[in-house]
Amino acid sequence: MRDEGIIRAWGIGVNTPLPILKVMEDADPDVCLCARQYSLIDHASAVNELFPVVRKKNVSLVIGSSLNAGFISGSPRYNYGKENFKIPAAFIEKREKLRTIASRYGVDLRTAALQFSAAADVAVALVVGARSAQQIQEDWNSLQAKIPSDFWGDLKQQGLIEKSASLPAASEA
């Protein structure tokens, strides 16, 4: 249909990298939604397995759920689903480490999470849930905020961000 001019682009939207990898193996999508596996909490698989193939195949990625369904902001759930209240201890521990470092730099962790997900070199868009106009304004403000480059370096040094992960452009608060 794309070749016939009926559609301009096509793709899939899923929660984990594996289906995106599979569809790129079997077909030629233009854009895919990676809806929860590229966040400050969970991004190793996307960085190390998905992104290299996306670059090679020249597929655009839309990144979703940067906050892991609000978990990074303090929600008592992790991602979506029937058992989203069963949060792995490792993720709770990582969130606490992230909060500690963010506090040391005077950085809002929610803001850092949004900027991190948007900084992926393969990302063409970021989908962030909002239930009010105020949250939309807060999202926009978060994406405009200045975060010290030392903050990002500290996260990498502590092993909280994959070494090959893209970081937001250097800015000083």
Secondary structure, DSSP 8 states (H G I E B T S, - for coil): -TTTTS-S--EEEESSHHHHHHHHHHS--SEEEE-SSSSSSS-HHIIIIIHHHHHHHT-EEEEE-TTTTTGGGT-S--SSSTTTT---HHHHHHHHHHHHHHHHHT--HHHHHHHHHHT-TTEEEEE---SSHHHHHHHHHHHH---BHHHHHHHHHTTSS-TT------B--
